[in-house]
């Protein structure tokens, strides 16, 4: 059965500068633990500690750039 999600829920983000996360689908807004679909707006120079989420997370960059550093390199 379809569920209408009328608006995203804003979530506080970890990091060195204020970042906006608006979750459409995920643990907070739809009680979905397998995946997170959210709009994120990060200021230039924003960084966060490394994470290993227990759900699938996808990143789509609509403007600007995304730099990801991992144990394997940048």
C-alpha positions, -999 to 999 in steps of 0.1 A, spaced: 0 0 0 14 34 -9 23 59 18 22 96 12 52 114 27 40 150 27 74 166 36 109 157 46 121 157 82 151 179 90 179 160 108 208 175 127 241 167 110 276 160 125 304 180 111 325 211 113 299 235 98 261 237 97 247 213 72 210 207 62 197 171 59 161 167 49 151 130 50 123 118 28 127 81 34 146 65 63 145 57 100 132 91 111 106 100 85 92 66 73 105 41 99 125 25 71 158 10 82 172 -4 49 178 28 30 180 66 34 168 91 8 176 126 18 184 160 4 216 174 19 230 209 15 266 213 27 286 245 28 320 246 11 347 230 32 322 209 53 337 177 66 324 149 89 340 119 107 340 86 88 309 65 91 298 30 83 260 32 82 238 1 87 217 10 57 222 17 21 230 54 14 233 70 -20 247 104 -28 237 124 -59 256 157 -65 233 182 -82 257 212 -80 293 216 -68 316 186 -61 319 158 -36 352 146 -22 353 112 -5 382 99 14 384 62 24 410 38 37 417 30 1 425 67 -8 406 97 -21 
